[in-house]
């Protein structure tokens, strides 16, 4: 993930599976020791089931694991718990969630 601000594995994101979310954006560059992934499901302008996931800092960025519990769309931004946010310039980050069916 050297040049990516946010990455998610595995892709595609599949309903009822876990994903590893990695972040190496402005909050990492500012030297924050703890940040949170602020994530929700649904359309990018009307998130549902919103939760904060604590992320662990490593040498290459922050990471956390999220269980995908909805089959719509995963939306994510990041904050430090003290009012500083990284929301991708107001666009957040978003992934379509696949239902796991092959047909």
N, C-alpha and C positions, 0 to 999 in steps of 0.2 A: 504494500500500500504506500510506496514512497511518495507519489505525487497526488494521491487521492485524499480529499478532505474526509470523505465518508465512504466506507465500504461495508458490504453485508455478504455473509456466506452462510449457507450455500445460496446460489441463485439458480433457478428462480426461487423466490420465496414461496413456500408451500404451507397451506393451512395445516395446523396441528403438528408442526415441526418446530424445532428450535433454530434460531439464527444467531450468529455471532455478529454483532454490530461494532464497528471500529470507527473511531473519530480522531482526526489529527488536524483540527482547524484552529481558529484564532484563540480559543480558550486554552488549547494545548500550548500554543506558541507563547501565550502570556504566562506560562508556568503554573497554571492552576494545578493544585494537588488532587482535587476532587471535582468531578462534574457529573451531571445527570443527563441521560437521554430522556427527553420528554416525548412520549410516543402515544399515538392514538390511531384509531381505525376509521375508515369511511372516506368521504370526499375531502379534498385538501382544504376546503373552507368550512367544514362542519365536522370536526373530529368527535369521535365517540370513544368511550372506554379509555380515557386518557390516564396514563400513569407515568411516574418518574422511575427510571431505572438507574441506580448508582453504577458508575463506571469506575473501573480500576485503571490507574495510570501505569503505563509501561514505557519503555524507551522509545517505542514507535507510535505512541498515542494512547488513547483510552479505549477500553473495550468492555462489553457486557454481553450477556446472552438474554435473548427475548424469546419466550414461547409464543408462537403465533396462534392466537385464540379466536380469530375472526377471518372470514374468507373474502373481505372486500379489498382494502388498500391500507398499507402501513405508512403512516406519516410520522416524521421524526424531526425534532430540533434539539438543541442542547443548551444547558444553563449551568451556572456554577453554584446555584443556591443562594446567591447574594445579589441577584438582579442583573447579572451580565448574561446575555443570550447570544447564541449563534443560530440564526434561522435562515441561513443561506440567502441573505439579502431580501427576506420576506417571502421566499419561495419554499422554505423547508426542504426536506428530502422525502421522497415518496416512492414506494414500490407497489406494484400490483401483486396481489396474493393469489396464487393458483390453488385450486381446490384439490389437487392431487389426482384427479381423474385423467386418464390417458386419452379418453374419447370425449 
